[in-house]
Amino acid sequence: MIKLIASDIDGTLIQDSTPDLYPEAEREIVRLTDQGVLFAGTSGRQYASIRNVFRNVADRIIYIAENGAVIRYRDKTLALTTMDRKTAEELVEQLRRDFSDCDLVLSTPEGSRVEKKKDSFLDMLINGYHNKVELVKDVLDTKLPVVKVSMFYPGSIRERGERDLIPVWRDRLGVCVAGEEWVDFMDRSVDKGNALRTVQRLFHIAPEETMAFGDNTNDLGLMRAAGESYAVENAHPSVKEAAKYICPSWREKGVWQVLRRLP
């Protein structure tokens, strides 16, 4: 019997960078949570952005945000994993120097800090993702803990991320391509799968009682932590290989198609 469902958002449940969940999925979340099933929205997005997606069912959702660095439920923080400050500073300096054509975001438990005033990028963060954003001169000029550093490049950053960033930083930080346009850096322990295991432990739920959905390489941990794992049809090949099943893409509302068949 499934007691916990975890779904990635961008590229899995809905289109990348979009703010709205479709009504059919909302209805299934209500039906399943009324039966006692837990539902977790998992994403590289910040908490405020995920909560906006699920705003019509907000208090029913467990939030696995920032790729698992932040776990919240019913306005309570269940787990928070921060980055080593000196490592984060070194990373930001390198990204500023070597990737000046990209946009840089530093995430804290209070929201996103952004230096560049590029209207299209800010519009995407604020009106697309519905992030809580602070425009600053220096993202590091804060006493708040750092939970994630992200780089954005429109179109695709995958090749540069896999070639120039992941090999350099993977021994010191958790680093992954999160959608075609983002590379995310976190503490090495941060992973959606580890976060899902934390939820399983807190709520006494076994892997075989867990279902998960994903599409990108930052969802591989979800596939490994859930006994019933689904890659959407548009998923990265490695995610399809790791998943137990394949379901239709977000375009065909594949997650909903699976959920509606659950008793």
C-alpha positions in Angstrom: 0.0 0.0 0.0 1.3 3.4 -1.0 1.6 5.8 2.0 4.0 8.5 0.6 4.1 10.0 -2.9 6.9 12.4 -3.9 6.9 14.2 -7.2 9.5 16.5 -8.8 7.9 19.6 -10.2 9.6 21.2 -13.3 9.6 18.9 -16.3 7.8 16.1 -14.3 4.6 17.4 -12.9 4.3 20.7 -14.9 6.3 22.5 -17.5 9.6 24.1 -16.5 9.4 27.5 -14.8 5.7 27.6 -14.7 3.7 28.6 -11.6 0.4 26.7 -11.8 -0.7 23.2 -11.0 -3.6 21.8 -13.1 -6.9 21.1 -11.3 -6.9 17.3 -12.0 -3.7 16.9 -10.0 -5.1 19.1 -7.2 -8.1 16.9 -7.0 -6.0 13.7 -6.7 -3.9 15.3 -4.0 -7.0 16.1 -2.0 -8.4 12.6 -2.5 -5.2 10.8 -1.6 -4.4 13.0 1.4 -7.9 12.6 2.7 -7.2 8.9 2.8 -4.0 9.5 4.8 -1.4 9.3 2.0 1.4 11.9 2.3 2.3 13.9 -0.8 5.6 15.7 -1.1 6.5 18.3 -3.8 10.2 18.0 -4.5 12.3 20.5 -6.4 15.4 22.6 -6.7 13.0 25.6 -6.2 12.8 27.4 -3.0 10.0 26.8 -0.5 8.0 29.9 -1.4 7.9 28.9 -5.1 6.8 25.3 -4.4 4.1 26.5 -2.0 2.8 28.8 -4.7 2.5 25.8 -7.1 0.5 23.9 -4.6 -1.3 27.0 -3.2 -4.8 25.5 -3.4 -3.7 22.5 -1.4 -0.8 24.1 0.4 -1.4 22.7 3.9 -1.7 19.2 2.6 1.9 19.1 1.1 5.3 18.2 2.4 7.8 20.5 0.8 11.2 19.1 -0.2 12.9 22.4 -1.4 16.3 23.4 -2.6 17.0 19.8 -3.9 16.4 18.5 -0.3 18.3 21.1 1.7 14.9 22.3 3.2 12.1 20.1 4.3 8.9 21.7 5.6 5.4 20.6 6.6 2.5 22.6 7.9 4.7 25.7 8.4 7.3 23.7 10.4 10.9 23.1 9.3 11.6 19.4 9.6 15.2 19.6 8.3 17.6 22.2 7.2 21.1 21.5 5.7 23.4 24.4 5.0 26.6 24.9 3.0 30.0 25.5 4.6 30.4 29.3 4.5 34.0 29.4 3.2 33.3 26.9 0.5 30.2 28.8 -0.6 32.3 32.0 -0.8 35.0 30.3 -2.9 32.4 28.9 -5.2 30.6 32.3 -5.7 34.0 34.0 -6.5 34.8 31.4 -9.1 31.4 31.6 -10.7 31.6 35.4 -10.8 35.0 35.2 -12.5 34.6 32.3 -14.9 30.9 32.4 -15.7 30.1 36.1 -15.9 27.6 35.5 -18.7 25.4 33.5 -16.4 23.1 34.6 -13.6 23.9 33.7 -10.0 21.5 33.1 -7.2 22.3 32.5 -3.6 19.6 30.8 -1.5 19.0 31.2 2.2 16.2 30.0 4.4 14.6 33.5 3.8 14.7 33.4 0.0 16.9 34.2 -3.0 19.6 36.8 -3.2 20.5 38.1 -6.7 23.1 40.6 -7.9 22.4 41.3 -11.5 19.5 43.4 -12.5 18.6 41.6 -15.7 14.9 42.3 -16.2 14.1 39.1 -17.9 15.8 37.0 -15.3 14.2 38.8 -12.4 10.8 38.6 -14.1 11.3 34.8 -14.3 12.2 34.4 -10.7 9.5 36.7 -9.4 6.6 36.1 -11.8 7.5 32.7 -13.2 8.8 30.9 -10.1 7.2 33.2 -7.6 10.4 33.2 -5.6 11.0 35.6 -2.7 13.9 37.7 -4.2 16.2 40.3 -2.8 18.3 42.3 -5.2 21.7 43.1 -3.6 25.1 44.3 -4.5 26.8 41.3 -3.1 25.0 38.0 -2.5 27.5 37.1 0.2 26.8 40.1 2.3 24.5 38.3 4.7 24.7 36.6 8.0 22.0 34.1 7.0 23.1 30.5 6.3 23.5 29.5 2.7 21.5 26.5 1.6 22.2 26.6 -2.2 24.1 28.4 -4.9 22.7 28.3 -8.4 23.8 29.3 -11.9 21.3 30.0 -14.7 21.9 30.3 -18.4 18.9 30.5 -20.8 18.5 27.7 -23.3 20.8 25.1 -21.8 23.7 25.0 -19.4 23.9 21.2 -19.3 27.1 20.8 -21.4 29.0 23.5 -19.4 27.8 22.1 -16.1 28.7 18.5 -16.8 32.1 19.5 -18.4 33.3 22.5 -16.4 31.6 22.4 -13.0 30.5 19.0 -11.8 34.0 17.4 -12.2 35.6 20.4 -10.4 33.2 20.6 -7.4 31.7 17.2 -6.9 34.3 16.1 -4.3 33.5 19.2 -2.2 29.8 19.9 -2.8 26.7 18.3 -4.1 26.4 19.6 -7.6 23.8 18.7 -10.3 22.1 19.9 -13.4 18.6 20.9 -12.4 16.7 21.3 -15.6 18.4 22.4 -18.8 19.1 25.9 -17.6 20.3 25.5 -14.0 23.3 24.1 -12.2 22.8 23.8 -8.4 25.4 23.5 -5.6 24.6 22.3 -2.1 26.2 20.5 0.8 27.4 17.1 -0.3 24.8 15.4 1.9 21.9 17.2 0.1 20.0 15.0 -2.3 16.3 14.6 -3.0 16.6 10.9 -2.2 18.2 11.6 1.2 15.4 14.1 1.9 12.8 11.5 1.0 14.5 9.0 3.3 14.3 11.6 6.1 10.5 11.9 5.5 10.2 8.2 5.5 12.0 8.0 8.8 10.0 10.8 10.4 6.7 9.3 9.4 7.7 5.6 9.7 7.1 4.8 6.0 9.0 2.1 4.2 10.6 2.5 0.7 8.1 -0.1 -0.7 5.3 2.1 0.6 6.7 5.1 -1.3 6.1 6.2 -4.9 8.2 8.9 -6.7 8.3 10.7 -10.0 11.1 12.5 -11.7 12.7 13.6 -15.0 16.2 15.0 -14.5 19.5 13.9 -13.0 18.8 15.6 -9.7 15.8 13.1 -9.3 18.0 10.0 -9.4 18.0 9.9 -5.6 14.2 9.8 -5.6 14.2 6.8 -8.0 16.5 5.0 -5.6 14.6 5.9 -2.4 11.2 4.8 -3.6 10.0 1.2 -4.2 7.6 2.4 -6.9 9.6 4.9 -9.1 8.4 6.5 -12.3 10.4 8.5 -14.9 8.2 10.6 -17.2 8.6 10.0 -20.9 10.5 13.2 -21.4 13.1 12.2 -18.7 16.8 12.1 -19.0 18.0 8.6 -20.1 19.8 8.0 -16.8 16.5 8.7 -14.9 14.6 6.3 -17.2 17.2 3.6 -16.5 17.0 4.1 -12.7 13.2 4.1 -12.6 11.1 1.0 -12.2 8.4 2.4 -14.6 7.9 5.0 -17.4 4.8 7.1 -17.4 3.6 9.8 -19.9 5.3 13.2 -19.9 4.1 16.4 -18.2 2.4 17.3 -21.4 0.0 14.3 -21.1 -0.3 14.9 -17.3 1.5 11.6 -16.7 1.8 12.0 -12.9 -1.9 12.5 -12.6 -2.6 9.5 -14.9 -0.7 7.3 -12.5 -2.2 8.8 -9.3 -5.8 8.5 -10.5 -5.4 4.8 -10.8 -4.4 4.4 -7.1 -7.2 3.1 -4.9 
